[in-house]
Amino acid sequence: MNDRRLPIQYRVEVYVDSFDNNPDASFESNMPFPAICVGDTMEPSTWPNAEHSRSKVAKVIAVRHLLWEIENSHIGHSLSVCVKIDNKPK
C-alpha cells in the first residue's frame, strides 16, 4: 500500500427538481465545501448564469456524494445537490 497522499479536488453540482438533467450550477475548489444537508436553503440568484430572481430561494431536497480516484493523480469528491426553487417567505 502506498502512503503517498493524493490531492483532493472538490466539486458541488446543483440540480433543480431532479438529478436527471445537467446541473444548473457547479463550483470547484481545492478546499472542502461546508456541509450541505436536506432542508438547507441556497440563494439561487448568485449562481453563475443565474436565471432566478432575488425573490426566489432554493431548498435542498436531496444530496448525493460521488467519490473517485485517478491513479497517481488525485481524488475527486463531487457533491450533487438537488433543490426545489420557490418564492422566499415574506
Secondary structure, DSSP 8 states (H G I E B T S, - for coil): -------EEEEEEEEES-SSS--SEEEEESS------TT-EE-GGGSTT--S-TTEEEEEEEEEEEEEEETTTEEEEEEEEEEEEEE---
